[in-house]
């Protein structure tokens, strides 16, 4: 999983799978999800105001992969 922030558009992309999206579904005016050919979630695009998220408040619950997360 990878999180990219784009300052010029104040947007953020959370990538779960390194695949090409075959479709995008708008959730609302600021959030869209990318799906692969099998309609599996591959990423979430937050179109604006991503700088308002406080990543220091990020909380993981019941995530078995937490020991493998890299911050950098």
Legacy VTK file of the C-alpha trace (Angstrom):
# vtk DataFile Version 3.0
C-alpha trace
ASCII
DATASET POLYDATA
POINTS 72 float
0.000 0.000 0.000
1.233 3.466 -0.862
-0.084 6.937 -0.066
0.915 9.830 -2.350
0.139 13.491 -1.704
0.086 16.013 -4.560
0.590 19.557 -3.290
-0.355 21.316 -6.539
-3.895 19.858 -6.397
-4.069 19.221 -2.624
-5.076 15.666 -3.440
-4.098 12.265 -2.114
-4.047 8.806 -3.678
-4.111 5.674 -1.536
-2.922 2.720 -3.617
-3.724 -0.782 -2.402
-2.614 -2.726 -5.487
-0.043 -1.768 -8.130
-2.402 -2.371 -11.055
-3.995 -0.336 -13.801
-7.528 0.828 -13.110
-10.145 -0.245 -15.620
-12.926 1.802 -14.044
-13.391 4.637 -11.590
-16.453 5.144 -9.417
-17.226 8.564 -7.932
-18.280 8.257 -4.293
-18.947 11.986 -3.955
-17.535 15.251 -5.350
-14.138 14.720 -3.685
-13.644 10.947 -3.494
-13.367 8.329 -6.242
-12.322 4.693 -6.135
-10.355 2.859 -8.815
-11.232 -0.736 -9.655
-9.421 -3.413 -11.644
-10.922 -5.645 -14.334
-12.492 -7.876 -11.641
-13.908 -4.865 -9.781
-11.398 -5.239 -6.944
-10.499 -2.009 -5.156
-7.037 -0.841 -6.179
-7.033 2.755 -4.974
-8.851 5.704 -3.459
-8.434 9.207 -4.878
-9.179 12.168 -2.601
-9.503 15.082 -5.028
-9.155 18.101 -2.780
-8.515 19.246 0.769
-6.280 16.256 1.460
-3.989 18.542 3.475
-6.749 18.759 6.082
-6.191 15.106 7.013
-4.043 14.743 10.101
-2.071 11.570 9.454
-0.811 11.736 13.038
-4.329 10.664 13.981
-4.156 7.607 11.731
-5.313 4.602 13.723
-4.993 0.947 12.747
-7.461 -1.543 14.194
-7.315 -5.311 13.767
-4.809 -5.147 10.891
-2.650 -8.283 10.933
-0.152 -6.799 8.433
0.707 -3.859 10.716
4.157 -5.251 11.496
5.105 -4.941 7.796
4.176 -1.280 7.312
7.056 0.967 6.230
7.119 4.698 6.828
9.453 6.759 4.735
LINES 1 73
72 0 1 2 3 4 5 6 7 8 9 10 11 12 13 14 15 16 17 18 19 20 21 22 23 24 25 26 27 28 29 30 31 32 33 34 35 36 37 38 39 40 41 42 43 44 45 46 47 48 49 50 51 52 53 54 55 56 57 58 59 60 61 62 63 64 65 66 67 68 69 70 71
